[in-house]
Amino acid sequence: MEKVRRVERMVALTKLLVDSPQELIPLNYFCDFFGIAKSTLSEDLACVKDSLQHFSLGTLETVAGASGGVRFIPYRSGERANAVLKEVQRRLEEPDRIIPGGFLYMSDILYDWHIASRLGEIIMSRFADTEPDYIMTVETKGIPLAVMVARAFNKPLVIARRDSKVTEGSSISINYVTGSSRRIQTMSLTKRAVPPQSKVLLIDDFMKAGGTANGMRELVNEMGGVVVGIGVLVATASPKPKLVDDYKALLVLNNVDEVIKQIDVEPVYDKV
């Protein structure tokens, strides 16, 4: 390989690490890739780690031993997380987002990958200690957010469907009651999606009474998995209690006044 300057090597090193969040990459891979000694690589990694931590962009974790290496751990917490939530709050409080029934139009936010990726990192930071094996959501609006959470964790995404598909083979289906409208709906998941004893983190875009989240939890239990957490973008302040009580929401919808077109959304900020 053509000899490159250290600054060029560190840019490439950072790019390789950031593109593979949570993946343990052997040090020998980088030594061979750049044609450098481990001592030189260690100095580069220390500099990259200091820079990432200084700007609260994540950190590097080094694992010693023959099977060890280095991994990039993205996180978005503190002031950087609060700034994202403040921006989402501002957009959600736009009067023209009100939908009859007290709901909010959120598709433009959920499908904006710039915002969704940052929200995914915030959720990953708040559920990092759960160490899930799979990220799960239900079709369809929660998929973009769940994808970004799965990327931040570097874990597979599992999507529960309203109707089973013959192309996915045998599946398990459950009937659940929606918390708000009290309607009975069906949710299904292919048997191959979640192996027994797997730890599953549930992600949803909106929670009113918790019926959908509770349905996903029951489905995971039927699969023999274990739910380790429930992450929600927006949860309503009422009704209380909900059908699930072990969830974490990024924002709380306190009130929607359809007459005066006023929306009251409160972010759940990180402590700084």
Long-range contacts (C-beta under 8 A, 24 or more apart in sequence): 1-33, 1-34, 1-35, 4-34, 6-44, 9-34, 9-36, 9-44, 10-44, 10-47, 10-48, 13-44, 13-45, 13-48, 14-48, 17-48, 17-60, 17-70, 17-71, 17-72, 18-58, 18-72, 18-74, 20-71, 20-72, 20-154, 21-58, 21-71, 21-72, 21-73, 21-74, 21-151, 21-152, 21-153, 21-154, 22-71, 22-72, 22-73, 22-74, 22-152, 22-153, 22-154, 22-155, 23-71, 23-72, 23-154, 24-63, 24-68, 24-69, 24-70, 24-71, 25-69, 25-70, 25-71, 26-68, 26-69, 27-68, 27-69, 27-70, 29-69, 30-70, 45-70, 56-80, 73-128, 74-121, 74-124, 74-152, 75-121, 75-124, 75-125, 75-128, 76-118, 76-121, 76-122, 76-124, 76-125, 77-122, 77-125, 77-126, 77-270, 78-270, 78-272, 79-272, 81-122, 81-125, 81-269, 81-270, 82-267, 82-269, 82-270, 82-272, 84-115, 84-118, 84-119, 84-122, 85-122, 85-250, 85-251, 85-267, 85-268, 85-269, 86-267, 87-115, 88-115, 88-119, 88-250, 88-251, 88-267, 89-251, 89-265, 89-266, 89-267, 92-234, 92-251, 92-253, 92-263, 92-265, 93-263, 93-264, 93-265, 94-263, 95-261, 95-262, 95-263, 96-261, 97-263, 98-256, 98-258, 98-261, 98-263, 100-258, 102-256, 102-258, 103-206, 103-256, 104-206, 104-234, 104-253, 104-256, 104-263, 106-141, 106-205, 106-206, 106-233, 106-234, 107-141, 110-141, 110-142, 110-144, 110-145, 110-205, 110-233, 111-144, 113-144, 113-148, 116-144, 116-145, 116-147, 116-148, 117-148, 117-151, 119-145, 119-148, 119-233, 119-250, 120-145, 120-147, 120-148, 120-149, 120-150, 120-151, 120-152, 121-148, 121-152, 122-250, 123-149, 123-152, 123-203, 123-231, 123-248, 123-250, 124-149, 124-152, 124-153, 126-231, 126-248, 127-201, 127-228, 127-229, 127-231, 127-248, 130-199, 130-201, 130-228, 130-229, 131-199, 131-228, 132-199, 132-200, 132-201, 132-228, 132-229, 133-198, 133-199, 133-200, 134-158, 134-193, 134-194, 134-198, 134-199, 134-200, 134-201, 134-225, 135-200, 135-201, 135-203, 136-160, 136-194, 136-200, 136-201, 136-202, 136-203, 136-216, 136-220, 137-202, 137-203, 137-204, 137-216, 138-162, 138-187, 138-204, 138-212, 138-215, 138-216, 141-205, 141-206, 142-203, 142-204, 142-205, 142-206, 142-233, 145-203, 145-205, 145-233, 146-203, 149-201, 149-203, 149-231, 153-201, 158-189, 158-193, 158-194, 158-200, 160-187, 160-188, 160-189, 160-215, 160-216, 160-219, 161-187, 161-188, 161-189, 162-186, 162-187, 162-188, 163-188, 164-188, 164-190, 168-192, 172-219, 172-222, 172-223, 174-215, 174-218, 174-219, 174-222, 176-211, 176-212, 176-214, 176-215, 176-218, 177-211, 178-209, 178-211, 178-212, 179-208, 179-209, 179-210, 179-211, 179-212, 179-214, 179-239, 179-242, 179-243, 180-208, 180-209, 180-211, 185-215, 187-215, 187-216, 187-219, 188-219, 189-219, 189-223, 191-223, 193-223, 194-220, 194-223, 194-224, 194-225, 195-224, 195-225, 196-223, 196-224, 196-225, 197-224, 197-225, 197-226, 198-223, 198-224, 198-225, 198-226, 199-225, 199-226, 199-228, 200-225, 200-226, 200-227, 200-228, 201-227, 201-228, 201-229, 201-230, 201-231, 202-227, 202-229, 202-230, 202-231, 203-230, 203-231, 203-232, 204-230, 204-231, 204-232, 204-233, 205-232, 205-233, 205-234, 206-232, 206-233, 206-234, 206-235, 207-232, 207-234, 207-235, 207-236, 207-242, 207-247, 207-249, 208-235, 208-236, 208-239, 209-239, 209-242, 209-243, 210-242, 210-243, 210-244, 210-247, 211-243, 213-243, 213-244, 213-247, 214-243, 214-244, 217-244, 234-265
